[in-house]
Amino acid sequence: MWANSIAPRAAGNVGLRLDVDPGMGRTGVPFGPEALALARALHTAGRFDGLHVFDGSTRGTLEARAERVAAVNERLVAFQQELRCEGMTDDAVAGGSHSFNLWPSGNVRRVSPGSFIFSSAYLDRVLGEMGWLPAAFVLASVMSVRDGRATLDAGSKAISPDQPQGTRFRLDGEIVAMSEEHTVVRVGGTEVGQKVYLLPEHTCITSYLYSEAHVLSEANVWTLRPQLGNLR
């Protein structure tokens, strides 16, 4: 399919990476003969740019994650040797939010993007050893207050809808209910019109919901910037 799509066109700047499954069972082909055959076909077509090895489910303790990365890297190194022996590139992009800092730099040129770009409530917990400061928030306003509850103008359309309702964002209180446009939280000391920072549990799913984002620069200046990859 890909060969028929690009062959008739003068697409000299189009290169293709071979997606290799490191054991997640989501996408890609396993290391082995099938992957090598695909690499040969891409190389013959003059389109082979290297490998993509995404291990986004490498979770657990730091020791467990390091052991998992080491096992996948061992298979990657062996496969890269096969590629070099046939005169093909061994360039590789690997890693994800849980493993990006554990991949050896000698055989992996760069890591895949992930939530670590902004961090999140989740990564703030599970990757505490990194000492990150979460950098992506949804700014909500308090619309009403009654009986110890506050209604915010940020609902399921505004923040990480792939997470359970009770943990979609972090705040000093409890998420009681959520609709498309509003969230009711049990939290004290709020007033109508007050601004509240919500820290998403999953930043990736939150950030692409917005076409623009207010970004605080190193010079402590707020600027409005386009959001890459948003749905709009």
C-alpha positions in Angstrom: 0.0 0.0 0.0 2.7 2.5 1.0 4.8 1.6 -2.0 2.0 2.2 -4.4 1.1 5.5 -2.7 4.5 7.1 -3.0 6.1 5.5 -6.0 4.3 7.5 -8.7 5.0 10.8 -7.0 8.1 12.9 -6.8 8.2 12.7 -3.0 11.9 13.1 -2.5 11.5 14.4 1.0 9.3 11.6 2.3 11.0 9.0 4.5 9.5 6.1 6.3 10.4 4.6 9.7 9.8 0.9 10.6 7.6 0.7 13.7 8.9 -2.2 15.8 6.8 -3.7 18.6 8.9 -3.9 21.8 6.3 -6.2 23.5 3.4 -3.8 24.0 1.3 -5.6 21.5 -0.2 -2.3 20.1 1.5 -1.5 16.8 4.5 -2.5 14.8 6.1 -5.8 13.9 8.3 -7.9 16.3 12.1 -7.9 15.9 12.9 -10.7 13.4 12.5 -11.8 9.8 9.3 -9.9 9.1 10.8 -6.6 10.4 14.0 -7.2 8.4 12.0 -7.9 5.2 10.1 -4.6 5.6 13.3 -2.8 6.2 14.8 -4.2 3.0 11.7 -3.1 1.0 11.9 0.4 2.4 15.6 0.5 1.7 15.2 -0.7 -1.8 12.6 2.0 -2.4 15.0 4.6 -1.1 12.7 5.6 1.8 14.1 3.9 4.9 14.8 6.4 7.6 15.3 4.0 10.5 13.4 2.4 13.4 10.7 3.5 15.8 10.5 1.6 19.1 7.9 3.0 21.5 7.7 1.4 24.9 5.2 3.7 26.5 3.9 1.0 28.9 7.3 0.5 30.6 6.0 1.3 34.1 6.8 0.3 37.7 9.8 1.1 39.9 12.9 2.7 38.5 14.7 -0.7 38.8 11.9 -2.5 37.0 11.8 0.1 34.2 15.5 0.0 33.7 15.4 -3.8 33.5 12.7 -3.7 30.9 14.5 -1.1 28.8 17.7 -3.1 28.9 15.9 -6.2 27.7 14.3 -4.4 24.7 17.6 -2.6 24.0 19.4 -5.9 23.7 17.0 -7.0 20.9 17.3 -3.6 19.3 21.2 -3.7 19.2 21.1 -7.2 17.6 18.6 -6.0 15.0 20.6 -2.9 14.3 23.7 -5.1 13.6 21.7 -7.0 11.0 20.7 -3.7 9.3 24.3 -2.5 9.2 25.5 -5.7 7.8 23.2 -5.2 4.8 24.2 -1.5 4.4 21.0 -0.1 5.9 20.7 2.8 8.4 20.4 1.7 12.0 18.9 5.1 13.2 16.4 4.5 16.0 13.9 6.6 17.9 12.8 4.9 21.1 11.4 5.5 24.6 8.4 7.3 26.1 7.4 9.1 29.3 8.4 6.3 31.6 11.7 5.2 29.9 13.1 8.2 27.9 16.0 8.7 30.4 16.9 5.0 30.6 17.8 4.4 26.9 21.5 4.3 26.0 22.4 7.3 23.9 24.9 5.2 21.8 22.3 3.4 19.7 19.2 5.6 20.1 19.4 9.0 18.5 16.4 10.6 20.3 13.4 9.6 22.3 9.7 9.7 21.5 7.7 12.6 22.8 5.4 12.0 25.8 3.7 13.6 28.7 7.2 14.4 30.2 7.2 17.4 27.9 4.7 19.1 30.2 4.5 16.6 33.1 1.2 15.8 34.7 -0.4 14.8 38.0 0.3 11.1 37.1 3.9 11.5 36.3 4.4 13.8 39.3 3.5 10.7 41.4 5.2 7.8 39.5 8.4 9.6 38.4 9.0 11.5 41.6 12.7 10.7 41.3 12.9 13.1 38.4 12.1 16.1 40.5 10.0 17.7 37.7 7.7 20.7 38.2 4.4 20.1 36.3 4.1 22.8 33.6 0.6 22.4 32.0 -2.6 23.5 33.7 -6.2 24.2 32.8 -7.3 27.6 34.2 -10.9 27.4 35.4 -13.2 29.9 37.0 -15.6 29.3 39.9 -19.1 29.9 38.6 -21.1 29.3 41.8 -20.6 28.2 45.4 -23.1 26.5 47.7 -23.0 24.1 50.6 -19.2 23.6 50.5 -19.3 22.9 46.8 -18.0 24.9 43.9 -19.0 24.7 40.2 -16.1 25.2 37.7 -16.4 26.2 34.0 -14.3 23.2 33.0 -15.9 19.9 32.3 -15.2 16.7 30.4 -14.5 18.6 27.2 -11.8 20.6 28.9 -9.5 18.1 30.5 -8.2 14.5 30.1 -11.5 12.7 29.3 -9.7 9.3 29.2 -9.2 9.2 33.0 -11.8 8.2 35.6 -13.9 11.1 36.7 -12.5 11.2 40.2 -8.9 11.6 39.1 -9.1 13.6 35.9 -7.2 16.5 37.5 -5.6 17.3 40.8 -6.8 19.9 43.2 -7.1 20.4 46.9 -10.6 18.9 47.1 -12.9 16.2 45.7 -14.4 15.9 42.2 -18.1 15.3 42.9 -19.6 15.5 39.5 -18.7 16.4 35.9 -20.7 17.3 32.8 -19.4 18.4 29.4 -19.0 22.0 30.4 -18.9 22.0 34.2 -17.3 20.2 37.1 -18.6 20.3 40.7 -15.9 20.0 43.4 -16.0 19.8 47.1 -13.5 22.4 48.2 -13.4 25.1 50.8 -12.4 28.8 50.7 -13.6 29.5 47.1 -15.5 32.5 45.8 -17.4 33.2 42.7 -15.1 34.5 40.0 -12.0 32.9 41.6 -9.5 31.4 39.2 -8.4 27.8 39.9 -5.5 25.9 38.4 -6.3 22.3 37.5 -3.4 19.9 37.0 -4.4 17.2 34.5 -3.9 13.5 35.3 -3.0 13.0 31.6 -1.5 16.1 29.9 -1.3 14.6 26.4 -5.0 14.1 26.1 -5.6 17.6 27.6 -3.2 19.7 25.6 -4.4 18.8 22.2 -8.0 19.9 23.1 -6.8 23.5 22.8 -5.8 25.4 19.6 -3.7 27.9 21.7 -2.0 28.0 25.1 -0.7 30.8 27.3 3.0 30.1 27.8 5.2 31.6 30.5 8.7 32.4 29.1 12.0 32.3 30.9 11.7 36.1 31.0 8.5 35.7 33.0 6.4 37.0 30.2 3.1 35.4 29.2 2.6 34.8 25.4 -0.2 33.1 23.5 1.1 30.4 21.3 -0.5 27.9 18.8 -0.8 24.4 20.0 0.7 21.8 17.7 -1.4 18.7 17.0 -4.7 20.1 18.3 -8.0 18.9 16.8 -9.0 22.3 15.4 
